[in-house]
Amino acid sequence: MLITGLIVGGLLGFVMQRGRFCVTGFLRDIFTLRSWRGFTALLVVIAVHAVGLAALTSTGVITPEFKDFAPAAVIVGGFLFGLGIVLAGGCASGTWYRAGEGLVGSWIALVMYAVSSAAMKGGALGGLNDWLRGFTVNATTAPESLGISSWWFVIPLVLVTAVLVRYFLAKERATPAMATLPPRKTGLAHLLTEKPWHVFGTALVVGLLGVVAWPLSDATGRNDGLGITTPSSNLVKGIVNGGADNIDWGVLLVLGILVGSFFAAKASGEFRVRVPDARQASRSVVGGLLMGVGAAWAGGCTVGNGMVQTSLFSYQGWVALLFIALGVGAAAKLWLKPDQPVNSQDVEVTNGTDGTPAPSQDATPTADLGGFASAVAVLDRPLVAVGATAKKDGLTDLGDGRWGMDTLGAVCPFPLIEAKNAIGKIDVGDELVIDFDCTQATDAIPRWAATDGHEVTQFEARGDAGWVIAVKRGH
């Protein structure tokens, strides 16, 4: 029966990769885009989970068990986890499936996350974990505290979620259709591996897989559903200790996510090994460490807490999700912004006649934000227009009102952040031509263009996991 963990994980990895499903992005969009669309997708997962798990519990198929609520550990751990997932570029499940896309930065974050969570769960940091989680209150779930059926919570949650889904679908219908890549396949292959998956449809499938996961996992002696932190920790313990006891259904689940994502990325032409620069590598290290420590304290990640425990209406799940979101918000305010120029030498300008450097321009120095504190590209530069090779705020003049921006190597959400920043620095009617290799940006950039009233005049693939999109400024 352990093999069912690999199967469910494989399906989950495939679905998440094709649907660009990442809770980090959903929470981050609340603070950076003022959009609750992604969070509504998370509510779809929770609502589907809630209906399925309530039905399974009511019929005696599963019997969830709860630990007493540890408020201090959940609050501190959730906040640290929220900081970490922004630095790492993805939540726990997102890091696993992006590793399957070939992102070496995700591999780095994954190793640090798994090792630090193992250290907290019975390893060198076990005492620290036990200390903070030792402060508990005698409470587990809201239905139990009130002495009522969980259905009194399930039904209102489903109704609220349905209203929000209807609202956002209506809003999408009123917005110009976003640009999509030209199809290269037909039939089922096109639908599965090329056509963009809608986030609400993806959320529905993720929720259904979560419902199926619990009884399959329980049949192997693991009384739990979807989870990432403890399985990642057990994988490390199994590798280090060499014991088969740690290789359970959950371990095969996370390995399945990696495998399923890899096949999805290969089928869609989105797999390529991408090595991060030193800055992104350092972000991945710090982010992975914060993820492991935070998830251990909080008792779970955005899957274990944010999808499963929330659907059971446990205090741990909802408080953890709140403080993960606050951590994401703090990280977004601190780090999710375009780079600022350090000095005038950042501005590359030639006269265009003999190639000699133009006189240096003044640029306002800014403070160093640290190795993991800023985006890859430098955009906020003074206007310099000298000759054919002039640059405007870090954008390359391509002629005929077209300006090139290279975000290759930048991970989500930096390509979108830099595009939003750059579009305001070109004239109305000019085009911003963006080179990028972030798979999430294949949805984020054209969706932003459609929502903000800009026109996409070019959108095409450039080999495996590389794209170019031209956005004409509309206002």
Secondary structure, 3 states (H helix, E strand, C coil): CCHHHHHHHHHHHHHHHHHCCCHHHHHHHHHHCCCCHHHHHHHHHHHHHHHHHHHHHHCCCCCCCCCCECHHHHHHHHHHHHHHHHHHCCCHHHHHHHHCCCEHHHHHHHHHHHHHHHHHCCCCCHHHHHHHHCCCECCCEHHHHHCCCCHHHHHHHHHHHHHHHHHHHHHHHCCCCCCCCCCCCCHHHHHHHCCCCCHHHHHHHHHHHHHHHHHHHHCCCCCCCCCCHHHHHHHHHHHHHCCHHHCCHHHHHHHHHHHHHHHHHHHCCCCCCECCCHHHHHHHHHHHHHHHHHHHHHCCCCCHHHHHHHHCCEHHHHHHHHHHHHHHHHHHHHHCCCECCCCHHHCCCECCCCCCECCCCCCCCCCCCCCCCCCCCECCCCECCCCCCCEECCEEEEECCEEEEECCCCCCCHHHHHHHHHHCCCCCCCEEEEEECCCCHHHHHHHHHHHHCCEEEEEEECCCCCEEEEEECCC
